[in-house]
Structure formats: structure tokens, C-alpha cells
Amino acid sequence: MSLKTRLCYLVISWLSCGLIYIASGFVKGTNWIIPETPIDQFIPFNPQGIWLYLGFYVYIPYTFITVKESLVKRITFAFVITACISGVLFFCLPSSIVFPAFKNDGLSASLLAFISENDTEQNCFPSMHASLITLCLFANWDRKNWIRTITCTSITLLMYYCIIAVRRHVFIDLAAGIVLASLVWLVSGVMLRNSTKPNTSR
């Protein structure tokens, strides 16, 4: 598969998620404030985690460009399905969290403040950020290349940690995003496999 084709799939995937994410910012109504759990309280707030949080914008293109050709359509399909399901939840159940106040001192804090000011606050549950990097992890998982697998797993786990550390999400919506991605990945695999089976009926 050519790089151009891979990039087309990447654009389709990101556009579907981006449009849903932006549209959810226009939702009006009372937000469900997602409560913190002991896990959230255990992880200290740290603006420096914003750099790995933003690694999301490198991790996704890397996945689409380097993943096995046989998985490009599957991850694209999974991105679109995840965006649609997340969109329904964003519109039917607007959700937010209690964002901590912090001093805008230093580059990391300034960057986090900029993102906080320009981000939407009605679409925390489920965490699409967590969903998409989870789908990337599944796509990058390769039993024949353990270096790639371990590296991508470590990066994904660190991103999970930083998502909570910068308080863009809490554990409940992070976990919801992971569960959603896991189910969608399974379903997309089954649907694509069935669609490619030869029709033997007469």
C-alpha cells in the first residue's frame, strides 16, 4: 500500500473523529460532572505531562503509516465507528470534569492553559483520546515484532497516565474510552472478515 493511500485513510479517520469532537462543543445543557476515583487522587496533577499527552498527534500518524497493510482498513473502520458511538454519547450525555486551577508559569503550564481554554468541555465521557490510542495499540501489536509491541504498549500506558495527570480526563471516562475501543476493534475485525468472505451460495 502506497504512502498516499495510507495518508488518505488517516485523513478519513481523523476527519470523522474531529468533526464529531468539534460538533459536540455546540451541545447545550447540563453537564454530567464525572467524579474522581481513588486512582485519580493517587495520580498527582502535573502540567509537564502535556507533552506526552500531545504525543497523540504523532502516535496516530505513525500507526497509519507503519502498520501492516492488512490492518489499515480495519483501524480506519474502527476510528469511524468509535467516533460515531462517542458522538451519540457526547450529544445524549454531555459530560465534564472538575478542571483544577493552576499557575500559568512555565512552558508546560502555558501550553496546558492554552489547550484548556480552547478545548470543549462537554465531551469527556468516553475519552476519545483514550479510545484512539487504544486502537493504535491494537493495530501496532505484533507477536513477531516484540520490540514494536513493547514500545507501543509502554507509550500507550504512559499516555493513559498523562491523560489523568494533566486532568483532561479522569479514570472513569478514560476506562470507558478503553473499553469502547476494545469492543469496536473486535467488532470491526469480525465485520471486515465477513465482508471479504467469498459468497458460496448458489
N, C-alpha and C positions, 0 to 999 in steps of 0.2 A: 504494500500500500504506500502510495506516494505521500510526501510530507504535506502537499497541498490538500489531499483528501483528508488526512488526519486533522489538519487545521480547520477544515470545513466542519467536521464532526465536532471539534472543540467549540467552534463558534455557535453551532446549533445548540449544544449542551448549555453553554454559558448564557446564551440569549434567553433560553427558556427559564432558567433559574433567575436571571437578572430581571426579566420583565415581571415575574411573579413577585420578586422581592421589592421592586420599586412600587408596583401596584398596591402592595399591602400597606405602604406608607400612607395611602389615602383612606384607609379604613377608619371610620369614626365609631365611637362607642367606648364603653368602659372596658379597660384592660384587666385581664386576669393577672394579678401580681403573683408570679411563681415564687413560692417560698424557698428559702435556703435550707440545706440539709447539713448534717454534721460534716459531710465531705467538703462542702463549700467553706465552712468555718475553719476547717483544717488547712485549706489552701490559702495562704496569705495573698492579699491584693498586691500586685506588683506590675506597674506600668511597663517595665522593661520586657515583659512577656509579649508586648505588642509586635515585636519584630518577628517572632516565630508565628504569632497569630496571622500576620500578613504573609507568611510563607505559603499560605493557602493559594495565593495568586501565582506562585511559581510551581507548587506541587501539582496542581491540576494540569497546566500545560505540559509539564514534564511527563505526566502519566499518559496523556493522549498521544504525545509524540513518540514515546518509547515503549509503550505497552505492546503486547503481542497483537498482531493484526486481527486475529480471531476474536479479540475482546473489545475492539474499538466500537463496533456497533452495539455490543451489549452495554458498555458503560455509557454510551450516548443515550440509549433507550432508558437506562436506569436513571440518568440525570433528569430526563424529561418527566418520567413517572414521579420521581421524588419531588420535582418542582410542582407538579400538579397536585399531589396529595398535600404537600406543605401549604400550597396556596389555599386549598379548601379550609385547612385548619387556621391559617392566618386570618381568613375572612370570617369564618364562623366563630372562632375563639381568639380574638385579639389578646395578645399576652405580652407582658413586660416583666422586668425585674427591678429591684431597687438598686439603682446605679450609685456607687459610692462617690462622695465628693473627695477631690484630691487637689493638691497644689500643682499648678501648671509650671513646674520648674524642671528644666532639662528637656532634651530632645525627645526621649521616650514618652514622657508625660504630655508634652506638647502634641505629639502625634496622636496619642490616645485621646486627648481632648478634642482634637480636630475630627477624629473619626466619630467620637461620641456625639458631637454637635451636628454632624451631617448624616448620621445613621438613623434609620427608622426604629421606632420603639414599640411597634405593635406586632412584631413577628418573632418573638423569642422561642415559642413552642410550636413545632420542634426546631432544634437548632439546625438550620440548613448548612451552616458552616461545618458542623459535625457530620451531617449526612454525606456531604460531598467528599470530604477527606476519607470517610469510611469506605465509600465506593471506590475511591482511588486505591486504598489499601487492598481491597479485594482484587482489583484489577492487577495490581503490582505483585500479588502473592504468587510466587513461582517456586515450586518444590525443587526444580532443577537449578535454581539460582538463589542459594540461601543468603548470599551477601546482599542482594537486592531486597529479598524478603525481610531480613532482619533490619536493614537500614530503613526501609519504608515503614515497618512496624514501629521502630523507635521514633521516627519523625512524627508519625501519626499520634502516638501516645503523648509525646511532648506537646503537640498541638492541642490535644484534649486538655492537658494540664493548663496550657496558656490561655485557652478559651475561658476557663474559670478564673485564672489568675488575674486577667485584665477585666473580669466581671462584665464580659459581653454576654455571657450566659451563665446559668447555674447548672448544677448537676442534673436536675430533673429534665430540663429541656435538652441538655447535652446527651443524656441517656436515651431520650425519645428520638433524637436525630440518629443515633447509632442503631437503634432497633429498627427504625423506619428504613434506613439504608440496607440493613441486613435482609429484611423481608423483600424489599424491592430487588435486591441483587439476585435472590433466589428465584423470584417470580420472573424477572427479565430473562434469566437463563432458561427457564422452562418454556416461556413463550417463544423465544427465538429458536430454541431447539425444535419445538413442534412446528414452527413455521417453515423450517428448512427440511423437514422430513418429506421424502417422496410420497406422492399420492398413489397408493397401490390399489385403490378401489376401482372397480370397473363399472 
